[in-house]
């Protein structure tokens, strides 16, 4: 939904057109919004809405005439959160603008896309770190595979490991994970294993069926499977932000993309009004109302440049946790490949 102008009325300089560009930005290779969809909050601090075992209590709805109704509640206030103030700027020097005049560049569009690409990468990193940290998971909802026991190893059946993880989630929360995010090498290991298996038993000798993300989702009953290909450069070296891991999670169904594209995630960075944070789920990205937002460009006289600015204040939180604050709405297979 387009930004509500009234939300930004008190924030001088907010540019509605540029903000709509930022919120409508699509980057198919950024997939952490599968695990942590955006949900707007009206304050910069509060408590994470979490869900404990009371949601599974067998509360009888029997009641006598003229007696109180049995009472239930949804969720409880868990750990405190504080939104991180985040922003970036994009500078267009006068010389560069003049040199490229003949290209008819839409600098506002370029600035918006460039800023959201970098801000989206930061969101990928934040989500990946939280999702792949062993200490964030309940003991029943994690496993670390050692050399010789990984998906690509000859005597390993990935199916057994993946289904054990799905069963563990179902035992904890009563539903199976509906999404999975995997590292690129994890997908390659599964694809190679898939091709060898079906070449051995198939009816077309010499033809190696190719595994797709859509086929992988269908095999294991996920609504969506995505590969996290995001790369970050640290100390001159490029590394995959998600590593060689696999995460299965039950996320808010309203946040899932409706497209049938097997590669990528074609949803914008715009909080959806259909997402109800009261729905038990693996996690959310709490974003300040109206964010991401952009300001009207201004001219920097000292540097001879036009400057565009972006705000994207947010915090990635795990909400599907047990009383100890450990994830139960997901399962981590660390070092899967």
N, C-alpha and C positions, 0 to 999 in steps of 0.2 A: 504494500500500500504506500502511496506517496506520503512524504513527510507532512505532518500537520503543521501548518504555518504558525498556529497559535503556540505551539510548543517552543518555537524558537524566537518568539516575539521579544523576549527579554534578553536575547543574546544578539547584541548589535553586530551587524555585518554578515549575518548568515545569508548565504546565497541559495535560494530554493532550487534553482535550475541545476547548479553544480552538485547540490546535496542529492537531488534525485538521480543524477548520474552516478554518484558514489554508491548510493544504496542499491542501484540497479546493476552494479558491476558484477560480472560473472567471470570467474577464473576456474575452468574445469579441473585443473590439477590441484586445487585446494579443497580438501575433503574433511577437515576437522569439524565442519558444521554438521556432518552426519552424527558425530558423537556429542557435540556441544552446540546445538542450534541457538541462534540469537533470541533472547527474550528481553524486552524492555523493562527497566526498573526506574522508578521516579526519584530515587535517592542514591547518594553515593556510598551509603553504608547500611547494614542491616544484618539479618541472619539468613542463612541458606535454608530454604524450605526442603526438609528431608522427610523420609518415610521409614518408620520403624516397623517392628513386627506386629504392632497393634492393628495394622491394616489387614492382617490375616486372622484376627480373632473371630471365632465363631459366635457372633452376637445374634442371639435369637430375636426374630422380629415378632414373636408371639406377644400379645398384650391383651389384658382383660379390659372390659368396658370401663371407662372412666379411670384408667390408670396411666401413668406416664409412659411416653414413648421411649423404647430403648434408644440410647444415644450413640452415635458414632461421629468421628471427626476425620478430616483428611490432612495428613502430614503433621509435622511439628517443626518448630524452629530449631535448627541445628547450629552448626558453627557460624561465627560471625564472618561476614565478607565486607570488603572495602573495595570499591571500584578503583582501578588504576587509571589515572589521567594519562591519556596517550594522544599524541599528535605528531604530524609531520608537515613539512613545508616543501614546496616545489618552486624553484627559482628559474625564471627565464631571463637571462641577460639580454640587454638591448642588442648587442652585437649578434648573438645567435638568432634572435627574432628577425633581424634585418637580413642576415645571410640566408634564411630559409623562407623569406617572404613568397618566393615564387612557388613554393610547395603548397601554399594555401592551408597551412596546418591550423586545426582548431585547437588552440592552446588550452582552452578550458577543459575540453574532452581529454586531451593528452595528459594534462596535469591530474585530473580526476582518476584516470586509469592508472597512471604511474603511482600515485599516492596509495590507491587501494591495493595495487599489486604488492607494495612493500608492507602495508598494514596487514593485508591478508596473510603474507608470509609470517609475520610476527604472531598472528593468531594460530597459524599452523604449528609453529614452534611451541607456543604455550599449551595448546591442546595435546600435542604429541608427547611432551614431557610428562604431563599429568596422566595421560592414558597408558604410558609404557613404564611407569615407575612401579616396581614390584610392591613396595611398601604401601601403596595406596589400595591394595586389594586384600580382601579376606583370604585366609589361607586356603579355603575351598575353591577359590576363584582365580587361581593363578598356577602356572607351571613354567619352569625354565628348562628348556631342552639342551642337553649336552651333545658334544660331538659324537656322531654315530647314531643319535636318536632323533635327528632332525628330519624335516619333511622330505628333503632330497636324498637322504641316505637309502641305500639299496633295500634294507630289510625293514624299513619303517612304513607303516600304513597311516598316512595323515588322517584318513577318515576316522579312525578310532580316537585319535587325539582331539580332533575337532568336535566329534559328537560327545566326547566326555565333557568338554567345556560347555557345550550347549545344555547337556543334561544337568550339569552343576548349577547353571543359572536357573533352569526350570525348577530344580529342587529348592532353590533359595527364594525365588520370587513368584513362582507359579506360571511363568511364561518364558518362552524361548527368546534368545536374542534375535532381533529382527534386522540388524546390520552388522557388517564386519569391515574393518579397515586393516589393510595388510601392507607390508613393505614390498617393494618391487621384487626382491630376491625370493620372497615367500611365494609370490605369484608365479615366478619362473619355476620354482621347485615343484609347485602343484601342477603347472602346465606340463612339465617334462614327465612327471609321474603319470598324469592323465594320458598323455600321448603314448607312452610305452604300454600302459595297460590296455588301451583300446586298440593299439596296433596288434597286440598279441592275440586278442580275442575277437577282433572285428572281422567283417566280411570283405573288406577291401584291402588286400595285402599291399603294402607299400605306401598307403595313405595314412598320414599321422593326423588325426583330428586335433584341431587347435582349441584349447580351452579359452573361453572368454569370461569376463567378469559376470556377464549375465548368466552363462551356463553354470558358473561356480555358485552364484546365488540360488539358482534353481536346484542344484544338487543338494545344498544344505538347508534350504528353506529360508534363506534370508530375503528380505525385501530389497536390499541393496548391498553390494560388495564394492569397495573402492580401494584403489591403490594410492598410497600417499607417496608421491614422487617429489615432494618439495625438497629443495636443496638449500643449505645455508653454508656460507663461507666463513670459517673461523680460523684465524691465524694463517690465512693463505690456502687452507685446504677445504675442499668442498665435501660436505657430508650430508647424508640423507637424514632429515629431521626425525623420521619414524623408525629408522633402523630396520632390522630383519625380524620384525615382530608381527604378531597377529592379535587384534583385539576384536572380540565379539561383544555386542552390547544391545540392551533393549532401550531404544530411544523413543521419544515422543512420536507416535505415528503421524501426527499432524505436521511434523517438521520434515518428513521424508519427501524427497522429490518424486514427482509423478511421471517424469519422463522415463522412457525405456532405453535410454542411451547406456550402453554397457561401459563406456569409458567416460570418466569425468563426472563432475557434479554440476549440473546446469541450473543452479539456483542462486539468486542474488544475495548480497549482504544486506538484506532488508528484513528486520524482524517482522514476522507474520502475525497478524492479529488472531489467526486461528490457533496459535500455539498457547496452550494453557499450562502455565508453570505448576499448577496443582496436579498435573499428571505425573505419576511416578515414572522416573526415567533415569538413565545413566548419568546425564549431566546437562548443563545449560551454559551458555555464555550470557551472563547478565551484562547488558549494555545500557548506558544512560539514554533516557528517552530522546529520540531524534537523532541518535548516533547510528552510523557514521554521518557526520555533517561537514559541509565545506563553507568557507567564508568567501565573500567577494574578494577578488584579487586587489592588492594594493601595490603602489609603486614605491620601491626603496631608492630614494634619491642618492644615498651614500654609495650604493653599489651599482646603480644604473640598471635595475632589474625589476621585473614584475613578479610578485610572490603570491602563490596560492597556498592556503592552509587547510588542513584536515584535522578534525577531532574524531577520535574513536575510543571513548572511555569505556572500559569493559573489565570483566573478571570472569575467568573460566572456573566453573565450580562442578564438583561431583555431588549429585543429589541422591542417587540411588545407592545408599550406603546402609550399613548396619548400625547398631547402637554405639559401636566403637569408631564410627566414621570411616569404615573400610568398604570398598566397592563390592556390592552384591549383584548389581544390575548389569554386570559385565564379566568377562573372563579374559585374562591375559595369557597368551602363549609367547613367552619371551625367547628370543633366539630360535625362532621356528625354522629358520634357514641359515 
